[in-house]
Amino acid sequence: MVSKLDPDSNNDLKYKVYLEERKLLVDAKREESRLFDKAILTLAAGAFGLSLAFIRQIVPSNGIKPGTMFMLIFAWAWFCISLLSTLISFLTSQSACSKQMEILEVQYFDNHNSQDEKNNPKNWPAILTKWLNILSIITFIIGAIFLAAFSISNLLPEGGHYVG
C-alpha cells in the first residue's frame, strides 16, 4: 500500500502546491510566534507608559481633576481588553495554521474535491483569530479615546477652555 504522503501516488503539481502551501503556513505560524512578544510589549508599554508618564509629569502640579478619573480607568480597562484579545489571537492564529495544514492534507491527499462542508471544513480558529484582531483594534481605539479625553480634561484650565 502506498503512503498518503507519497508524491508518486499523486499528481506532481498537486503535491508541489501542497508543499508550498504547507511551507507558507509553517512560516506564518513561526512569524506569529515571533511577533507575539513584540506586539504585546509595544501595546502595553505604549498605552500604560503614556498614561503613567502623563499622571506623573503633567497632572501632579494640579492633581487629577474631579470627575475625570473614570476616563483613565476606562482607558486602562479597554487597553487591557485589547492586550488580552491580541494575546489570545496570536494563540488562535497558531491553531489556525495547524488546522489549515490538516485541511490541506485532506484536500490534497484524500482527493476530496467536493464543495460540501463535510469535505471542506471551516477553519474555526482562523475565523476566531480574525474577530479577535478586530476586537483588539476597536478596544485599543476606544482606550485611546478615553485616554485622550482624560488628558485633555486634565490639561484644560478650570473653566474648561483656553482663553486666548
Contacts in CASP RR format, 6 or more apart in sequence:
PFRMAT RR
TARGET T0000
AUTHOR 0000-0000-0000
METHOD contacts of the structure
MODEL  1
MVSKLDPDSNNDLKYKVYLEERKLLVDAKREESRLFDKAILTLAAGAFGL
SLAFIRQIVPSNGIKPGTMFMLIFAWAWFCISLLSTLISFLTSQSACSKQ
MEILEVQYFDNHNSQDEKNNPKNWPAILTKWLNILSIITFIIGAIFLAAF
SISNLLPEGGHYVG
2 8 0 8 1.000
2 9 0 8 1.000
3 9 0 8 1.000
4 105 0 8 1.000
4 109 0 8 1.000
4 110 0 8 1.000
5 109 0 8 1.000
7 15 0 8 1.000
10 108 0 8 1.000
10 109 0 8 1.000
14 108 0 8 1.000
15 108 0 8 1.000
17 108 0 8 1.000
18 104 0 8 1.000
18 105 0 8 1.000
18 108 0 8 1.000
18 109 0 8 1.000
21 104 0 8 1.000
22 101 0 8 1.000
22 104 0 8 1.000
25 97 0 8 1.000
25 100 0 8 1.000
25 101 0 8 1.000
25 104 0 8 1.000
26 97 0 8 1.000
26 101 0 8 1.000
28 93 0 8 1.000
28 97 0 8 1.000
29 93 0 8 1.000
29 94 0 8 1.000
29 97 0 8 1.000
29 98 0 8 1.000
32 90 0 8 1.000
32 93 0 8 1.000
32 94 0 8 1.000
32 97 0 8 1.000
33 90 0 8 1.000
33 94 0 8 1.000
35 90 0 8 1.000
36 87 0 8 1.000
36 90 0 8 1.000
39 86 0 8 1.000
39 90 0 8 1.000
40 83 0 8 1.000
40 86 0 8 1.000
40 87 0 8 1.000
43 79 0 8 1.000
43 82 0 8 1.000
43 83 0 8 1.000
43 86 0 8 1.000
43 140 0 8 1.000
44 79 0 8 1.000
44 83 0 8 1.000
47 75 0 8 1.000
47 76 0 8 1.000
47 79 0 8 1.000
47 82 0 8 1.000
47 140 0 8 1.000
47 143 0 8 1.000
47 144 0 8 1.000
47 147 0 8 1.000
48 76 0 8 1.000
48 79 0 8 1.000
50 147 0 8 1.000
51 72 0 8 1.000
51 75 0 8 1.000
51 76 0 8 1.000
51 147 0 8 1.000
51 150 0 8 1.000
54 151 0 8 1.000
54 154 0 8 1.000
55 64 0 8 1.000
55 72 0 8 1.000
58 151 0 8 1.000
58 154 0 8 1.000
58 155 0 8 1.000
59 154 0 8 1.000
62 154 0 8 1.000
63 154 0 8 1.000
64 72 0 8 1.000
64 154 0 8 1.000
65 153 0 8 1.000
65 154 0 8 1.000
68 150 0 8 1.000
68 153 0 8 1.000
68 154 0 8 1.000
71 146 0 8 1.000
71 147 0 8 1.000
71 149 0 8 1.000
71 150 0 8 1.000
71 153 0 8 1.000
72 146 0 8 1.000
72 147 0 8 1.000
72 150 0 8 1.000
74 143 0 8 1.000
74 146 0 8 1.000
75 143 0 8 1.000
75 144 0 8 1.000
75 146 0 8 1.000
75 147 0 8 1.000
75 150 0 8 1.000
78 139 0 8 1.000
78 140 0 8 1.000
78 142 0 8 1.000
78 143 0 8 1.000
78 146 0 8 1.000
79 139 0 8 1.000
79 140 0 8 1.000
79 143 0 8 1.000
79 147 0 8 1.000
81 135 0 8 1.000
81 139 0 8 1.000
82 135 0 8 1.000
82 136 0 8 1.000
82 137 0 8 1.000
82 139 0 8 1.000
82 140 0 8 1.000
82 143 0 8 1.000
83 136 0 8 1.000
85 132 0 8 1.000
85 133 0 8 1.000
85 135 0 8 1.000
85 136 0 8 1.000
85 139 0 8 1.000
86 132 0 8 1.000
86 133 0 8 1.000
86 136 0 8 1.000
88 132 0 8 1.000
89 128 0 8 1.000
89 129 0 8 1.000
89 132 0 8 1.000
89 133 0 8 1.000
89 136 0 8 1.000
92 125 0 8 1.000
92 126 0 8 1.000
92 128 0 8 1.000
92 129 0 8 1.000
92 132 0 8 1.000
93 125 0 8 1.000
93 126 0 8 1.000
93 129 0 8 1.000
95 125 0 8 1.000
96 123 0 8 1.000
96 125 0 8 1.000
96 126 0 8 1.000
96 128 0 8 1.000
96 129 0 8 1.000
98 125 0 8 1.000
99 123 0 8 1.000
99 124 0 8 1.000
99 125 0 8 1.000
99 126 0 8 1.000
100 123 0 8 1.000
100 126 0 8 1.000
103 120 0 8 1.000
103 121 0 8 1.000
103 123 0 8 1.000
106 112 0 8 1.000
106 119 0 8 1.000
106 121 0 8 1.000
107 113 0 8 1.000
107 120 0 8 1.000
112 119 0 8 1.000
112 120 0 8 1.000
113 119 0 8 1.000
114 120 0 8 1.000
156 162 0 8 1.000
157 163 0 8 1.000
END
